[in-house]
Amino acid sequence: MHPLDNPIWQALTTSQAHLAKTGKLARRFPNDVTPLGGFAEPVREAYDSLAAILDDVSATGLVFGSPQHPPAGWTIIAGAPLLQMIHENGEMAAASASQSISREILELIPADAPEMLALAQLTKPGPFGLRTRELGTYLGIRHEGRLAAMAGERLRAPGFTEISAVCTHPDHLGQGHAAALMTTLMERIHGRGEVPFLHVREDNTRAIALYERLGFRKRVLLHFAAVQKPMG
């Protein structure tokens, strides 16, 4: 199995194990970091283990290799096919970055967290919380002091780093901010000897077209499901 076939579990058992809330057969991130969890195999015992560590929430997001039907009592409250894309050509990332227009790219700090959360809630790039920036480097572009766009690193496993939370305020679309932020992140990730990857909804054709222009290729179709544990 490729390590990115089960990316959340890989992250929670390797590079980001220090953040994990751990059960016997399941792990998850703290909800204010990101509401994601995973297990090695989607068996009943793993769901039971997950339920035991959902002590402060009732639901979490999981990623599977195929559509799933959780055990009795569990409910899928949201779900979508999720395309995983990967960028293996470091030279192409550098070429893309060189074509970006001049703009100031800032590394976002803890004090920026409320503004980052507000931008994510407005643009809905995926799960995001006040502590999400603890997962890796997050970069932003400001316009007249306000956060206009951001992108950062989420899941990490040996040799791989996910680019996530790529979003631009509606007032600043079409200016190339997303491409500039992504190519900067891609250069940094390749510079560490790692491979960038990302996830995008299969129906988000505009984003997929951007990622392909930046040199990402489609790797595999996964399936996201937000599952709610049995009540009581």
N, C-alpha and C positions, 0 to 999 in steps of 0.2 A: 504494500500500500504506500502511495506517495504521502509524505507528511501533510500536504495541503488538502488531502481528501477529507480530513477531519481537523480543520484548522484551529477551532476553538479548543478542543481537547489537547492538541499539540502544544498550543501556547500555554495552557493551564498546567501542563505536566513538565514543561521545560523552561523556557526563558521567562515566563511570567508566573511560575509556580509560587513565587513569594507573595503574589496578590490573591491567590486562590482560597476560597472557602471550600474545604475538602471533606467529602464523604467517602464511604468505602468504595463506591463504584462511580462516583460523579464528582464534578467540581464546578464552581461558578465564580465569577468575579463579584466583588461587592457591587450592589446595585447602583450606587452613585458613581462608580467607575465606569461600568457598562453592564447592562442587564443581560449578559450572555453567560451560557453555561455549556457543559458538554459531558459526554461519557464515551468510552471506547466503543461500546456496542449498544444499540437501542433495545435492550432487553428489559423485562419487567423489574428485575432486581436493580438495574441502573436507575430506572425511574423512581423506585422506592428510595434509593440512596439520594437522589436529587431532591425528593420531597423533604427529606430530613434536614437538608441544608438550606431550604427556602424558608428560613425562620422569620425573616423580616419582610418577605414579599410572598405573593402567591404565584407569580409567573416568571418565566425566564425565556430567553431566546436560544434556540438550538439550530444547528446546521447539520443536515443529513445528505447522504449520497443519493437518496431516492425519496419520493413522497412516503410519509409515515402515517400509521394509524396507532396513536399511543394507547396504552392499556386503559381498561375501563376506569372511569372516574376522571381521567385527564381530559382536558379540553384544549383544542387548538384555537386560540383567539385571534391569530393573524398568521399569515403565511404567504410565501411567494417563491417562484423559481428565482434562483440567485446565480448569476453568471460569475464564475471566478476567472479573472484575467491575470496574466503574469508578464513581467518585463525582464527579459534575459539579455538584452543588448545594451550594455552600459554606454557604448559610443553613441547610440541613437538618442539616449537621454541627454547627453551632453550637447549634441547638435540641436535638439529641440530647445534647450535652455538658452543657447546662444542666439536664437531667433526671437526671444521674448523681448518686448519693449522694456525700456528702463522704468523701474519702479522699486520702491523700498519694501523689502520683505523682512518682516520682524519675527523674532522668536517669541512666542506667547508665553507669559509667565503666570504664576498662580493668581495674581491680581486680575488677570484678564478672564478668569473662569466664568463669572456671571455674564459677561458680554459674549463669550463663546457659546454658552448655553442658549442665550437669547437668539443668536444667529442660527444655531442648529434647530431650535424650536420653530423659527420662522421658515426655514428652507427645507427641513426634514431630510437630511442626508442619511439618516439611520439613527440607531440608539446613541444617545449622548447624555452625559451627566456632568455634574459640577467637578468631578474628579477624573473625567476621561483623559485630560491632558497628562495625567500621571503615567499613562501607558507608553508614552514616547514623546518625541519632539512634535510640537504643533507650531506651524508658521501662519502668519497673517499679513494682510495688506490693509492699511488704514487710509481712509479718505476724510480729510478735514477732522481728524482725530477719532473717527468712528470706524469700527471694524467692518470692512467691506467684503472680505473674503478670508477663508482659512482652509487649511488642510493639515493632516497630521498622520502620526503612526499609531496603529491600534494593536492588532494581534502580532506577536513576535514569537518565532520558533527558530532553532538553530539554522542559519542560512537564509532565512526569509523574514521580511517585514511587510506588513500590510499598510497600504496608504488608505486612509479613511477620512470621513467628515469633510469631504471636498464640497464646499458650498460657497456661494456668492450671494450677497444681498441683492434682491431684485432691482434696486436702483443702480447697480453696477455691473449688470450682465453685459456680455459681449465685448469686454475690454481685455480678455486674455488672462484674467487673474488666476483662474483655476489652472491653466496650463503652466503659468509661471511658478505657482506654488508647487505643483506636482513635479515639474522638472527639477526644481531645487531639492525636493525630498528624494527624488530618484537618484540624483547625483550623490547625495549623502549616503543613501542606502548602498548603492553600488560601490561607493568609496570604502565602505566597511567590509566589502566582499560578500554582501548579501544580495538577494534577489527581491525586488519589489513585486507585490501582488495586490490585488484589490477585489472587491465584490461589488456587483451592481445588479439591480433588478433587470431581469431579462427584457422587460418592455421599455427600459429607459434608453431608447435608441440614440438620443442626443448625447448622453454621457458616453455610451459605448463608442460612438463615432470619435469623440475627443480622445478617449483612451487609446483607440487604435491609431490615431494620428501621432500619438506620443510613443508608439511602438509596442503597446501591450497586445498580447494575443489571447484569444479565448482558449482557456485550458479545459474547464469542465463545468457542467451545469449542476449546481447543488440545489438544495431546497431548504429554505428558512421556515421555521415554525416557532411562534411564540406560544408556549404551552402553559396552561394553568393547572396547578396540582388539585387533586380532589379536595373538596371542601370538607371541613371537619377532620 
